[in-house]
Amino acid sequence: MTGPPVLRPTAVSAGPAEVFWELGLWLATREPRACRVDEERPAGPPGTGPRLGHAPLRGRGWHATVGILDPASIAVLTVAPGASAPPGPPGPEPADEAQGTVTLVAAGFGPAAADLADDLAAHVRAWDRADRPGVAGLRVDAYPKPGAPAPGPGRTVLVLDRPSTRFVVSHA
């Protein structure tokens, strides 16, 4: 993530916590390359900014975002150039900077930067078109493997088969 990113606009605005929890859940259930990236920001010499300086979720001393990766490349969600994440509330305790909304951009790094940034931006737009499903209405059913029903039509988003259990994740 040290070189210049390949940027792909999404035309989607969301609050930082919504990105982290709602969109993060969307990615986790639909994209096997999904990841979360956190950066602690130790004090350093002036001019040595954080690599996740445009991450949508920020607190005192840390930045975080979601993205997708492959063995040699990564794409993460960032705040649109020229904008900044909203400031967090003042106070002695670390506080996340999850006030207001930001316009999201997929930023790709590495040899497959453009492909990953395109894929991540497509996920963001699909999540937005699907009315931004998140944790509200989330349902996880677990069935013993012998005789487990096949996933039904409707809002099933993920089926996880384990040796003796089938998990079906859906939205009500």
Backbone torsions as a table, in degrees:
resi	resn	phi	psi	omega
1	MET	NA	20.9	-179.0
2	THR	-90.3	-22.1	-179.0
3	GLY	-87.6	177.6	178.6
4	PRO	-68.4	140.5	-178.9
5	PRO	-82.6	158.7	167.0
6	VAL	-94.1	117.8	-174.8
7	LEU	-100.3	136.5	175.8
8	ARG	-129.4	111.8	178.0
9	PRO	-66.1	152.0	178.2
10	THR	-112.0	-20.6	-174.6
11	ALA	62.5	24.2	179.3
12	VAL	-119.4	131.2	174.7
13	SER	-112.2	142.8	-179.1
14	ALA	-157.2	159.1	174.2
15	GLY	-74.5	148.1	-178.4
16	PRO	-55.3	-42.3	178.6
17	ALA	-66.1	-35.4	176.9
18	GLU	-63.4	-40.7	177.0
19	VAL	-61.1	-46.8	-173.4
20	PHE	-69.8	-45.3	-175.6
21	TRP	-91.1	-50.1	-174.2
22	GLU	-77.0	-55.0	179.0
23	LEU	-68.2	-35.8	176.2
24	GLY	-60.3	-39.3	176.8
25	LEU	-66.4	-42.1	177.3
26	TRP	-55.9	-49.7	179.9
27	LEU	-62.7	-43.5	-177.1
28	ALA	-62.7	-30.9	-177.5
29	THR	-93.0	-8.7	-176.5
30	ARG	-124.7	-13.7	-171.5
31	GLU	-130.9	109.3	-178.7
32	PRO	-65.1	-15.7	178.9
33	ARG	-92.6	7.6	-176.2
34	ALA	-61.0	146.2	176.8
35	CYS	-150.5	166.0	173.2
36	ARG	-122.9	137.7	-178.4
37	VAL	-123.5	125.0	178.7
38	ASP	-119.6	145.9	176.5
39	GLU	-137.9	122.4	170.3
40	GLU	-85.1	140.8	-176.0
41	ARG	-108.9	89.6	177.2
42	PRO	-69.3	156.0	176.9
43	ALA	-63.3	136.9	-179.1
44	GLY	-146.0	179.9	178.7
45	PRO	-61.1	149.4	177.0
46	PRO	-55.1	141.8	178.5
47	GLY	88.1	-2.0	177.6
48	THR	-103.3	79.3	-176.8
49	GLY	-75.1	167.7	179.2
50	PRO	-71.4	152.9	176.3
51	ARG	-70.3	-29.9	178.3
52	LEU	-98.5	37.6	-176.8
53	GLY	-60.2	-19.9	179.8
54	HIS	-112.9	21.6	178.8
55	ALA	-65.9	146.6	-178.1
56	PRO	-75.3	-18.1	180.0
57	LEU	-117.8	124.4	-174.8
58	ARG	-139.7	151.0	173.0
59	GLY	-144.0	-178.9	178.4
60	ARG	-69.2	113.5	177.3
61	GLY	87.3	7.0	178.6
62	TRP	-154.7	156.3	172.9
63	HIS	-133.8	151.5	178.8
64	ALA	-149.8	153.4	177.3
65	THR	-158.4	177.4	175.5
66	VAL	-119.7	162.0	-179.8
67	GLY	-173.1	-163.2	175.8
68	ILE	-135.9	154.9	-178.2
69	LEU	-146.0	161.9	169.8
70	ASP	-131.4	-178.1	-174.5
71	PRO	-58.0	-28.2	-175.8
72	ALA	-121.8	-0.6	-174.6
73	SER	-142.1	163.4	178.1
74	ILE	-148.8	148.7	170.2
75	ALA	-130.1	133.4	-178.8
76	VAL	-129.1	156.7	175.7
77	LEU	-82.7	135.6	179.0
78	THR	-132.6	172.5	175.2
79	VAL	-84.3	141.4	-178.9
80	ALA	-53.4	141.9	178.5
81	PRO	-54.8	141.7	179.8
82	GLY	87.3	-11.1	177.3
83	ALA	-109.7	163.3	175.4
84	SER	-132.4	153.9	177.0
85	ALA	-64.2	144.1	-178.7
86	PRO	-61.2	145.3	180.0
87	PRO	-70.1	147.7	177.3
88	GLY	-80.9	166.6	179.2
89	PRO	-68.7	145.8	178.8
90	PRO	-71.3	159.3	177.0
91	GLY	153.1	167.7	-176.3
92	PRO	-75.5	-25.7	-178.3
93	GLU	-88.6	147.8	173.6
94	PRO	-57.7	135.5	-179.2
95	ALA	-131.4	137.8	178.5
96	ASP	-75.3	152.2	-177.3
97	GLU	-96.4	62.5	-172.9
98	ALA	-104.0	34.3	178.9
99	GLN	-96.4	137.1	176.1
100	GLY	77.3	-174.4	-179.0
101	THR	-119.9	159.6	177.8
102	VAL	-133.3	153.2	174.6
103	THR	-88.9	128.9	-172.4
104	LEU	-91.4	142.2	176.2
105	VAL	-132.9	137.6	173.5
106	ALA	-88.4	126.7	-179.8
107	ALA	-115.4	116.9	-178.4
108	GLY	-102.5	145.1	179.5
109	PHE	-134.1	144.5	176.0
110	GLY	100.9	-177.1	-175.5
111	PRO	-60.9	-32.3	179.9
112	ALA	-103.8	27.2	-175.3
113	ALA	-53.9	-48.4	-176.2
114	ALA	-64.5	-44.6	-179.8
115	ASP	-64.0	-45.4	179.9
116	LEU	-66.5	-40.6	178.2
117	ALA	-63.5	-40.1	176.3
118	ASP	-61.7	-45.4	-179.3
119	ASP	-63.7	-43.3	-179.5
120	LEU	-65.7	-43.9	177.9
121	ALA	-61.4	-38.3	177.9
122	ALA	-64.3	-39.5	176.5
123	HIS	-62.4	-42.4	-179.8
124	VAL	-62.6	-45.5	179.6
125	ARG	-66.2	-38.1	178.0
126	ALA	-65.4	-41.5	176.4
127	TRP	-59.7	-44.1	179.6
128	ASP	-64.6	-44.4	179.0
129	ARG	-64.3	-28.0	-180.0
130	ALA	-85.3	15.6	-179.6
131	ASP	67.1	30.3	170.9
132	ARG	54.8	55.7	179.1
133	PRO	-62.0	146.4	-179.5
134	GLY	-146.4	-140.9	-175.6
135	VAL	-76.9	-23.3	178.1
136	ALA	-65.8	125.9	179.5
137	GLY	82.0	4.0	179.5
138	LEU	-68.8	136.9	-179.1
139	ARG	-135.9	135.4	175.8
140	VAL	-124.6	118.0	176.8
141	ASP	-107.8	138.2	177.5
142	ALA	-118.5	132.2	-178.4
143	TYR	-127.3	143.6	172.1
144	PRO	-63.5	140.2	-173.9
145	LYS	-58.4	-50.9	177.6
146	PRO	-65.0	119.4	178.4
147	GLY	86.3	8.7	178.9
148	ALA	-64.4	134.5	-179.9
149	PRO	-68.3	152.8	173.5
150	ALA	-71.3	148.4	178.2
151	PRO	-58.4	134.5	-179.5
152	GLY	-85.3	170.9	176.4
153	PRO	-70.5	165.8	177.0
154	GLY	117.8	-132.5	-169.9
155	ARG	-98.1	23.5	176.9
156	THR	-64.5	128.1	-179.0
157	VAL	-115.1	-17.2	-177.5
158	LEU	-159.7	135.0	173.7
159	VAL	-123.0	122.8	178.6
160	LEU	-114.7	116.0	176.4
161	ASP	-99.0	124.0	175.3
162	ARG	-112.8	172.2	-175.4
163	PRO	-52.4	-39.4	-177.4
164	SER	-124.7	3.5	-175.7
165	THR	-140.1	143.3	171.3
166	ARG	-113.4	127.1	176.0
167	PHE	-106.7	130.0	177.9
168	VAL	-119.5	117.0	179.5
169	VAL	-100.7	130.1	-178.9
170	SER	-148.9	168.7	173.3
171	HIS	-109.5	135.1	-180.0
172	ALA	-73.4	NA	NA
